[in-house]
Amino acid sequence: MRLIYAAYPVDAIWRSVLMRDDRALKRIDLAAGPVRLLVRRASAGIDVGRLDAWQWQFTAALLAGDPLHAALGDAPPDDADAWLANLLSVGCFSGFGRP
């Protein structure tokens, strides 16, 4: 699993190129702003999903080894538990440890 921050919608560009969809490629707005992506191996291939800013910060903190209470930061409480459950259910973490 990797987190990617890009100034351009690289996920939309990647999908359009893979699908050889010139119309979709022409519709991509390079000025739309940055994207935060979670890229992971899935059983069906590579899965690329966009993240909200809080999801990015929360996930990056966990990957950096921050304790859960610190990683939560400003994450919306009702959404953070669901996001953590999602990360765990798709196998984004291989283990847990103590600092």
C-alpha positions in Angstrom: 0.0 0.0 0.0 1.2 3.5 -0.8 -0.1 7.0 -0.3 0.4 9.3 -3.2 -0.1 13.1 -3.3 -0.2 14.6 -6.7 -0.7 18.1 -7.9 -2.7 16.8 -10.9 -5.5 14.1 -11.2 -3.0 11.4 -12.0 -5.6 8.7 -11.2 -8.0 10.0 -13.9 -5.1 10.3 -16.4 -3.9 6.7 -15.6 -7.4 5.2 -16.0 -8.0 7.1 -19.2 -4.8 5.9 -20.7 -5.3 2.3 -19.6 -8.8 2.4 -21.1 -7.6 4.2 -24.2 -10.4 6.6 -23.7 -9.4 9.8 -25.5 -12.6 11.5 -24.7 -12.2 11.0 -21.0 -8.6 12.1 -21.3 -9.7 15.4 -22.9 -12.2 16.0 -20.1 -9.6 15.9 -17.4 -9.2 19.3 -15.7 -5.5 19.7 -14.8 -6.4 22.8 -12.8 -8.9 20.9 -10.5 -6.4 20.8 -7.7 -4.3 18.1 -6.0 -5.4 14.5 -5.4 -4.6 12.2 -2.4 -4.6 8.6 -3.4 -4.4 5.2 -1.7 -2.8 2.7 -4.0 -2.9 -1.0 -3.0 -2.6 -4.4 -4.4 -6.0 -6.1 -4.5 -7.1 -9.6 -5.6 -8.3 -8.2 -8.9 -5.2 -6.0 -9.6 -4.3 -2.5 -8.5 -6.8 -0.5 -6.6 -6.5 3.3 -6.6 -8.9 5.4 -4.5 -9.1 9.0 -3.7 -8.9 10.1 -0.1 -10.3 13.1 1.7 -7.7 15.3 3.5 -8.5 13.8 6.9 -8.3 10.2 5.6 -4.9 11.0 4.1 -3.6 12.5 7.4 -5.0 9.7 9.5 -3.6 6.9 7.2 -0.2 8.6 6.9 0.0 9.0 10.6 -0.7 5.3 11.1 1.8 4.3 8.5 4.4 6.5 10.2 3.9 4.5 13.4 1.9 7.1 15.3 -0.4 5.7 18.0 -4.0 5.5 17.1 -5.1 8.3 19.5 -2.5 10.6 17.9 -3.4 9.6 14.4 -7.1 10.4 15.0 -6.2 14.1 15.3 -9.0 16.1 13.7 -10.7 13.1 12.0 -14.5 13.1 12.2 -15.2 10.5 15.0 -18.1 8.9 13.2 -16.1 8.5 10.0 -12.7 7.5 11.5 -13.9 4.2 12.9 -15.4 3.2 9.6 -12.3 4.3 7.7 -10.0 2.3 10.1 -12.3 -0.7 9.7 -12.1 -0.3 5.9 -8.2 -0.2 6.0 -8.1 -3.3 8.2 -10.7 -5.2 6.1 -8.8 -4.7 2.8 -5.5 -5.8 4.3 -3.7 -2.4 4.4 -1.7 -3.4 7.5 0.4 -6.4 8.0 0.9 -6.2 11.7 0.7 -4.1 14.8 3.4 -3.2 17.2 4.3 -1.1 20.2 6.7 1.8 20.0 
